[in-house]
Amino acid sequence: MPGLLTLRICLTICALIGLLPVTALFIYGTLAVFIPLLFTDLPAKGILWVLSVFGVSVFSLWSGWKIYARAMAETPALSRKWLFLAGAIASTAWGAVIGWGMWGKMPQALPFFMMPGVTSCLMLSIVSWRWKRNRESQATAIPD
């Protein structure tokens, strides 16, 4: 089996285990929060809090899936590496905050919410390694 195919299979399994469950929970939670908000009067401070949580979660999940898409590419490209790095760090930190917030009621939640951040960091390191290796091989190529 070629190396890229094996890498893509492993990355897909990592995304299914690390990103998909939290993404599905996020979609469910978004529907459970925003649909009742249409029918209730919530103070501006409460709406700001809900939108802040929503914004951080969207950015974290977006960066995880975007890193996955970049890792699956034939030739990796990191045009805005700082944005992906910030997303992976935010995803890890946000997962730790949510997991530790639920520690008293459900200690198993910490690893569950940390999985997207860890998966994003792992995939970003793979993309960076492939990008650096690809760039070095192009720089050392001798034209015919």
PADOTI-528417 format. One record per residue (C-alpha): chain; y, z, x; residue in one letter. Coordinates in pm, whole numbers, always signed. Layout:
<nodes>
[node 'A'; [Y; Z; X]; 'A'],
...
</nodes>
This chain:
<nodes>
[node 'A'; [+0; +0; +0]; 'M'],
[node 'A'; [+338; -96; +151]; 'P'],
[node 'A'; [+569; +184; +255]; 'G'],
[node 'A'; [+848; +101; +9]; 'L'],
[node 'A'; [+609; +96; -285]; 'L'],
[node 'A'; [+467; +434; -187]; 'T'],
[node 'A'; [+819; +572; -149]; 'L'],
[node 'A'; [+919; +439; -491]; 'R'],
[node 'A'; [+614; +595; -656]; 'I'],
[node 'A'; [+688; +932; -493]; 'C'],
[node 'A'; [+1057; +913; -590]; 'L'],
[node 'A'; [+967; +831; -950]; 'T'],
[node 'A'; [+729; +1126; -969]; 'I'],
[node 'A'; [+999; +1351; -821]; 'C'],
[node 'A'; [+1255; +1225; -1075]; 'A'],
[node 'A'; [+1014; +1275; -1365]; 'L'],
[node 'A'; [+937; +1630; -1254]; 'I'],
[node 'A'; [+1279; +1730; -1120]; 'G'],
[node 'A'; [+1539; +1549; -1330]; 'L'],
[node 'A'; [+1388; +1449; -1663]; 'L'],
[node 'A'; [+1311; +1796; -1812]; 'P'],
[node 'A'; [+1662; +1928; -1750]; 'V'],
[node 'A'; [+1814; +1601; -1874]; 'T'],
[node 'A'; [+1614; +1627; -2197]; 'A'],
[node 'A'; [+1718; +1993; -2236]; 'L'],
[node 'A'; [+2080; +1894; -2173]; 'F'],
[node 'A'; [+2069; +1626; -2445]; 'I'],
[node 'A'; [+1914; +1874; -2688]; 'Y'],
[node 'A'; [+2170; +2141; -2598]; 'G'],
[node 'A'; [+2457; +1898; -2632]; 'T'],
[node 'A'; [+2347; +1801; -2980]; 'L'],
[node 'A'; [+2291; +2166; -3072]; 'A'],
[node 'A'; [+2642; +2262; -2958]; 'V'],
[node 'A'; [+2860; +1966; -3051]; 'F'],
[node 'A'; [+2726; +1893; -3400]; 'I'],
[node 'A'; [+2802; +2248; -3527]; 'P'],
[node 'A'; [+3145; +2230; -3358]; 'L'],
[node 'A'; [+3239; +1956; -3603]; 'L'],
[node 'A'; [+3196; +2195; -3895]; 'F'],
[node 'A'; [+3346; +2515; -3752]; 'T'],
[node 'A'; [+3685; +2628; -3632]; 'D'],
[node 'A'; [+3658; +2726; -3267]; 'L'],
[node 'A'; [+3960; +2854; -3074]; 'P'],
[node 'A'; [+4101; +2632; -2799]; 'A'],
[node 'A'; [+3967; +2865; -2530]; 'K'],
[node 'A'; [+3613; +2824; -2665]; 'G'],
[node 'A'; [+3643; +2446; -2676]; 'I'],
[node 'A'; [+3774; +2443; -2318]; 'L'],
[node 'A'; [+3477; +2653; -2204]; 'W'],
[node 'A'; [+3228; +2425; -2381]; 'V'],
[node 'A'; [+3389; +2112; -2235]; 'L'],
[node 'A'; [+3392; +2264; -1885]; 'S'],
[node 'A'; [+3021; +2342; -1900]; 'V'],
[node 'A'; [+2958; +1995; -2041]; 'F'],
[node 'A'; [+3162; +1827; -1764]; 'G'],
[node 'A'; [+2988; +2005; -1478]; 'V'],
[node 'A'; [+2647; +1935; -1631]; 'S'],
[node 'A'; [+2724; +1566; -1686]; 'V'],
[node 'A'; [+2848; +1525; -1329]; 'F'],
[node 'A'; [+2543; +1702; -1187]; 'S'],
[node 'A'; [+2292; +1501; -1389]; 'L'],
[node 'A'; [+2479; +1174; -1331]; 'W'],
[node 'A'; [+2474; +1225; -956]; 'S'],
[node 'A'; [+2102; +1305; -961]; 'G'],
[node 'A'; [+2011; +989; -1152]; 'W'],
[node 'A'; [+2252; +777; -945]; 'K'],
[node 'A'; [+2099; +907; -622]; 'I'],
[node 'A'; [+1757; +820; -765]; 'Y'],
[node 'A'; [+1878; +467; -841]; 'A'],
[node 'A'; [+2015; +428; -488]; 'R'],
[node 'A'; [+1690; +560; -339]; 'A'],
[node 'A'; [+1489; +304; -536]; 'M'],
[node 'A'; [+1692; +9; -403]; 'A'],
[node 'A'; [+1539; -246; -168]; 'E'],
[node 'A'; [+1815; -184; +86]; 'T'],
[node 'A'; [+1991; +151; +47]; 'P'],
[node 'A'; [+2369; +156; +23]; 'A'],
[node 'A'; [+2588; +465; +40]; 'L'],
[node 'A'; [+2937; +348; -45]; 'S'],
[node 'A'; [+3069; +690; -154]; 'R'],
[node 'A'; [+2844; +934; +28]; 'K'],
[node 'A'; [+3086; +1224; -24]; 'W'],
[node 'A'; [+3062; +1185; -402]; 'L'],
[node 'A'; [+2683; +1193; -399]; 'F'],
[node 'A'; [+2684; +1489; -161]; 'L'],
[node 'A'; [+2929; +1675; -386]; 'A'],
[node 'A'; [+2709; +1596; -686]; 'G'],
[node 'A'; [+2394; +1722; -516]; 'A'],
[node 'A'; [+2568; +2043; -408]; 'I'],
[node 'A'; [+2721; +2091; -754]; 'A'],
[node 'A'; [+2383; +2034; -916]; 'S'],
[node 'A'; [+2219; +2292; -693]; 'T'],
[node 'A'; [+2497; +2547; -743]; 'A'],
[node 'A'; [+2514; +2489; -1119]; 'W'],
[node 'A'; [+2136; +2526; -1148]; 'G'],
[node 'A'; [+2155; +2854; -958]; 'A'],
[node 'A'; [+2434; +2984; -1183]; 'V'],
[node 'A'; [+2247; +2895; -1502]; 'I'],
[node 'A'; [+1914; +3024; -1368]; 'G'],
[node 'A'; [+2058; +3354; -1247]; 'W'],
[node 'A'; [+2242; +3391; -1576]; 'G'],
[node 'A'; [+1909; +3380; -1757]; 'M'],
[node 'A'; [+1725; +3596; -1500]; 'W'],
[node 'A'; [+1707; +3907; -1719]; 'G'],
[node 'A'; [+1558; +3732; -2020]; 'K'],
[node 'A'; [+1349; +3464; -1851]; 'M'],
[node 'A'; [+1296; +3481; -1470]; 'P'],
[node 'A'; [+1107; +3150; -1475]; 'Q'],
[node 'A'; [+1432; +2970; -1560]; 'A'],
[node 'A'; [+1569; +2985; -1205]; 'L'],
[node 'A'; [+1326; +2733; -1051]; 'P'],
[node 'A'; [+1348; +2516; -1363]; 'F'],
[node 'A'; [+1726; +2482; -1342]; 'F'],
[node 'A'; [+1724; +2452; -961]; 'M'],
[node 'A'; [+1488; +2152; -969]; 'M'],
[node 'A'; [+1756; +1884; -1031]; 'P'],
[node 'A'; [+1964; +2006; -738]; 'G'],
[node 'A'; [+1671; +2029; -501]; 'V'],
[node 'A'; [+1544; +1689; -614]; 'T'],
[node 'A'; [+1889; +1534; -571]; 'S'],
[node 'A'; [+1924; +1679; -220]; 'C'],
[node 'A'; [+1579; +1553; -124]; 'L'],
[node 'A'; [+1645; +1204; -256]; 'M'],
[node 'A'; [+1991; +1194; -94]; 'L'],
[node 'A'; [+1838; +1282; +242]; 'S'],
[node 'A'; [+1583; +1001; +198]; 'I'],
[node 'A'; [+1860; +754; +108]; 'V'],
[node 'A'; [+2068; +865; +408]; 'S'],
[node 'A'; [+1772; +832; +642]; 'W'],
[node 'A'; [+1683; +484; +511]; 'R'],
[node 'A'; [+2049; +375; +524]; 'W'],
[node 'A'; [+2092; +496; +882]; 'K'],
[node 'A'; [+1764; +335; +990]; 'R'],
[node 'A'; [+1858; +6; +822]; 'N'],
[node 'A'; [+2203; +8; +983]; 'R'],
[node 'A'; [+2059; +77; +1329]; 'E'],
[node 'A'; [+1801; -200; +1296]; 'S'],
[node 'A'; [+2075; -447; +1198]; 'Q'],
[node 'A'; [+2290; -340; +1492]; 'A'],
[node 'A'; [+2010; -390; +1744]; 'T'],
[node 'A'; [+1898; -727; +1608]; 'A'],
[node 'A'; [+1946; -1010; +1856]; 'I'],
[node 'A'; [+2056; -1339; +1699]; 'P'],
[node 'A'; [+1841; -1642; +1771]; 'D'],
</nodes>
